[in-house]
Amino acid sequence: MKKILPSAIWRVKYTHMAAQGIISSGAGTLENGDFLLVEFVPVDAPKLLRKKQVWLINPLSGHGFYYPLVLSNLTRRYCAPDESSVETVRRAIHEGLPKAAFEQLKSITGISGDFLASVVGIPSRTLARRTTFKPDETGAILRVAAAFQKTLEVFEDLKKARTWFKSGKRALGGASPLEFCDTEPGAAEVVNLLGRIEHGVFS
């Protein structure tokens, strides 16, 4: 399997057999427990999600597909995109994400737990005793996760995505995309900004 990106992170575009090969062959070493970005293929998703260092991306995904993939990555359980995707997401919010989902988001973004907690509006003491998040907390975690998922799918490179997400932007009044994700309108503006970048309008 050809290495596409430098350093420890590769974007892998694969068929079913290729996916089997790269996961089982131990090709390359992921430094510091970092993530391997793998392009989504439905038949392989359930198996790949059992690998802690795999994060699924789909640069061509539409809005209806978006949140099920985010949920899959956060919970490590495959959430198939279908006609009931919106209901699936609503149900997940009402049921609440597990504490492990916050840890997943912290790991993929490379953000400290305290900073991420402040963005999603969960006090550190509350975070420490949570095992399952309340609906409003779950919605806030999904808001940040969805914005970072879009960032990954635009840049297709984990290091570049992390740097962009945490760096101040003129288009956001000097704030970082992460900071803007503390509200729903702010997160929507981050996604709009990524859309402009995706279409060659750099900001």
C-alpha positions as CSV (number, residue, x, y, z in Angstrom):
1,M,0.0,0.0,0.0
2,K,1.5,3.3,-1.1
3,K,2.0,6.0,1.6
4,I,0.1,9.1,0.5
5,L,0.9,11.7,3.1
6,P,4.2,12.4,5.0
7,S,4.9,11.7,8.7
8,A,2.8,9.4,10.7
9,I,-0.6,10.1,9.0
10,W,-1.7,8.7,5.7
11,R,-5.0,9.2,3.9
12,V,-5.9,5.8,2.5
13,K,-8.3,5.3,-0.4
14,Y,-9.0,1.7,-0.5
15,T,-11.1,-1.3,-1.7
16,H,-12.2,-4.0,0.8
17,M,-9.0,-6.0,0.2
18,A,-6.7,-3.0,0.6
19,A,-8.4,-2.1,3.9
20,Q,-7.8,-5.6,5.2
21,G,-4.2,-5.3,4.2
22,I,-3.2,-2.1,5.8
23,I,-5.0,-2.8,9.0
24,S,-3.5,-6.3,9.5
25,S,-0.1,-5.8,7.9
26,G,1.1,-3.1,10.4
27,A,2.3,-0.9,7.5
28,G,4.0,2.1,9.1
29,T,3.8,3.2,12.7
30,L,1.5,5.8,14.1
31,E,3.4,8.1,16.4
32,N,2.0,9.0,19.8
33,G,-1.1,6.9,19.3
34,D,-2.3,9.2,16.5
35,F,-5.0,8.5,14.0
36,L,-5.1,7.0,10.5
37,L,-7.6,8.8,8.2
38,V,-9.4,6.3,6.2
39,E,-11.9,7.0,3.4
40,F,-15.3,5.6,4.2
41,V,-16.6,2.5,2.5
42,P,-19.8,1.1,4.0
43,V,-18.8,-2.6,3.8
44,D,-15.7,-2.0,5.8
45,A,-16.8,0.6,8.3
46,P,-18.0,-1.7,11.2
47,K,-14.7,-3.6,11.2
48,L,-12.5,-0.4,10.9
49,L,-14.3,1.3,13.7
50,R,-13.1,-1.4,16.0
51,K,-9.6,0.0,15.4
52,K,-9.1,2.8,17.9
53,Q,-6.6,4.7,15.7
54,V,-8.9,4.8,12.6
55,W,-11.0,7.9,11.8
56,L,-13.4,7.6,8.9
57,I,-13.7,10.5,6.5
58,N,-15.8,11.0,3.3
59,P,-14.8,14.1,1.4
60,L,-17.8,13.7,-0.9
61,S,-20.4,13.3,1.8
62,G,-23.6,15.3,1.7
63,H,-25.4,16.9,4.7
64,G,-27.7,13.9,5.3
65,F,-24.7,11.6,5.6
66,Y,-22.7,13.9,7.8
67,Y,-23.8,13.3,11.4
68,P,-24.1,9.5,11.2
69,L,-20.4,9.4,10.2
70,V,-19.6,11.8,13.1
71,L,-21.5,9.6,15.5
72,S,-19.8,6.5,14.2
73,N,-16.3,8.0,14.8
74,L,-17.2,9.3,18.3
75,T,-18.9,6.1,19.6
76,R,-16.9,3.6,17.5
77,R,-20.2,2.0,16.5
78,Y,-21.3,2.1,12.9
79,C,-24.3,4.4,12.3
80,A,-25.5,3.7,8.8
81,P,-26.6,6.7,6.8
82,D,-30.2,6.2,5.5
83,E,-33.5,7.9,5.3
84,S,-33.8,7.9,9.1
85,S,-30.5,9.5,9.7
86,V,-32.0,12.7,11.2
87,E,-34.1,10.6,13.6
88,T,-31.0,8.5,14.5
89,V,-29.1,11.7,15.4
90,R,-32.0,13.1,17.4
91,R,-32.3,9.9,19.3
92,A,-28.5,9.9,20.0
93,I,-28.8,13.4,21.4
94,H,-31.8,12.5,23.7
95,E,-30.0,9.4,24.9
96,G,-26.7,11.2,25.5
97,L,-23.2,10.4,24.3
98,P,-21.0,8.3,26.6
99,K,-17.9,10.0,28.3
100,A,-15.7,8.1,25.8
101,A,-17.1,10.2,23.0
102,F,-15.6,13.4,24.6
103,E,-12.3,11.6,24.9
104,Q,-12.4,10.6,21.3
105,L,-13.0,14.2,20.2
106,K,-10.2,15.4,22.5
107,S,-7.8,12.9,20.9
108,I,-8.7,13.6,17.3
109,T,-8.5,17.4,17.6
110,G,-5.4,17.4,19.8
111,I,-7.2,19.9,22.2
112,S,-6.7,19.8,25.9
113,G,-9.7,18.5,27.9
114,D,-10.1,21.8,29.8
115,F,-10.2,23.9,26.6
116,L,-12.6,21.5,24.9
117,A,-14.8,21.5,27.9
118,S,-15.0,25.3,27.9
119,V,-15.9,25.4,24.2
120,V,-18.8,22.9,24.7
121,G,-19.8,24.6,28.0
122,I,-19.3,21.8,30.4
123,P,-17.6,22.7,33.7
124,S,-14.6,20.6,34.6
125,R,-16.1,19.3,37.8
126,T,-19.3,18.3,35.9
127,L,-17.1,16.6,33.2
128,A,-15.2,14.6,35.8
129,R,-18.4,12.9,37.1
130,R,-20.2,12.4,33.8
131,T,-20.6,8.9,32.5
132,T,-23.3,9.9,30.0
133,F,-23.8,13.4,28.8
134,K,-27.1,15.3,29.0
135,P,-28.9,16.2,25.7
136,D,-27.6,19.8,25.6
137,E,-24.1,18.7,26.4
138,T,-24.3,16.0,23.7
139,G,-25.5,18.5,21.2
140,A,-22.6,20.8,22.0
141,I,-20.1,17.9,21.6
142,L,-21.6,16.9,18.3
143,R,-21.5,20.6,17.1
144,V,-17.7,20.7,17.6
145,A,-17.2,17.2,16.2
146,A,-19.1,17.9,13.1
147,A,-17.1,21.1,12.4
148,F,-13.9,19.2,12.9
149,Q,-15.1,16.4,10.7
150,K,-15.7,18.9,7.9
151,T,-12.2,20.3,8.5
152,L,-10.7,16.8,8.1
153,E,-12.7,16.2,4.9
154,V,-11.6,19.5,3.4
155,F,-7.9,19.2,4.2
156,E,-7.6,15.4,4.2
157,D,-4.6,15.7,6.5
158,L,-4.8,15.5,10.3
159,K,-2.0,17.9,11.1
160,K,-3.2,20.6,8.7
161,A,-6.8,20.2,10.0
162,R,-5.7,20.6,13.6
163,T,-3.6,23.6,12.8
164,W,-6.3,25.3,10.9
165,F,-9.0,24.5,13.5
166,K,-7.0,26.0,16.3
167,S,-5.5,29.1,14.5
168,G,-7.1,32.6,14.5
169,K,-8.9,33.5,11.2
170,R,-9.4,37.0,9.8
171,A,-12.8,35.9,8.5
172,L,-13.8,35.0,12.1
173,G,-12.6,38.3,13.6
174,G,-9.3,36.8,14.7
175,A,-11.0,33.9,16.6
176,S,-10.2,30.3,15.8
177,P,-12.7,28.0,14.3
178,L,-12.7,26.0,17.5
179,E,-13.6,29.1,19.6
180,F,-16.4,29.9,17.1
181,C,-17.9,26.5,17.7
182,D,-19.1,27.5,21.1
183,T,-22.4,28.4,19.5
184,E,-24.5,26.9,16.7
185,P,-24.4,30.0,14.5
186,G,-20.6,30.2,15.1
187,A,-20.2,26.5,14.1
188,A,-22.3,27.2,11.0
189,E,-20.0,30.0,10.0
190,V,-17.0,27.7,10.4
191,V,-18.6,25.2,8.0
192,N,-19.4,28.0,5.6
193,L,-15.8,29.1,5.7
194,L,-14.6,25.6,5.0
195,G,-17.0,25.5,2.1
196,R,-15.3,28.6,0.6
197,I,-11.9,27.0,1.1
198,E,-13.2,23.8,-0.6
199,H,-14.2,25.9,-3.6
200,G,-10.9,27.7,-3.8
201,V,-11.7,30.9,-1.9
202,F,-9.0,30.9,0.8
203,S,-9.7,32.8,4.0
